[in-house]
Amino acid sequence: MSPADDAGDPADRLLALEEYEKPAEMIKEFARGWNSHNVAIRISVIHNFVILNSSAAIPIDRRRKIARLARDLSKELNGLGGVGEYFRIVLSALASDAPEKTIKTRREGQHSVGNGVCAMSVRLYLEASAKPTFSPKGPAFQFVEAIRRLTLGEEGAFTPDTVRAEFYQQRNLIASCDDDRPLRSPKKQHRDDV
């Protein structure tokens, strides 16, 4: 076996901290308290999220299904008179993160791994940049794409529209937490002004 075979896919293992500092170079001016080392640490956390939710681990959708089925089984068995102490503890631990049953639409707040990487990358850019702005192919988009390539690999690039939507959603969320007054995207402001 060659050393290249032993190395594995970069998306399946954490990299050296220096590798995570490369996307940080795309941030022109850091916000107070941020530097390339802090950004690199957060990128490694995003990569760890990808690894834990990759095909090598139990996928997040599968874990949700296991939790939901464990919750339903626990309710049914309790209705029939219960089960042994140890089995009840194991079953309740599995069911602890079970989502409530909802209509068959995409559940609020639940994302695929790729969308999770996009959301975490945009949030990191908004927090670390002193003057975060968005433009297609601008620094925010390039930063998010660099993190995607580093953590997810080359396939499945984000579109500028996807990153823009996430950028304004995250920016509005941060703004509403700061002063309870949401900001709007330039397109919506322009339509309101006309």
Secondary structure, DSSP 8 states (H G I E B T S, - for coil): --HHHHH--GGGS---HHHHHTGGGG-SSB-TT--HHHHHHHHHHHHHHHHHTSTTS--HHHHHHHHHHHHHHHHHHHHTT---HHHHHHHHHHHTT------SS--TT---HHHHHHHHHHHHHHHHBSS----TTSHHHHHHHHHHHHHH-SSS---HHHHHHHHHHHHHHHHHHHHS-----HHHHHHHH-
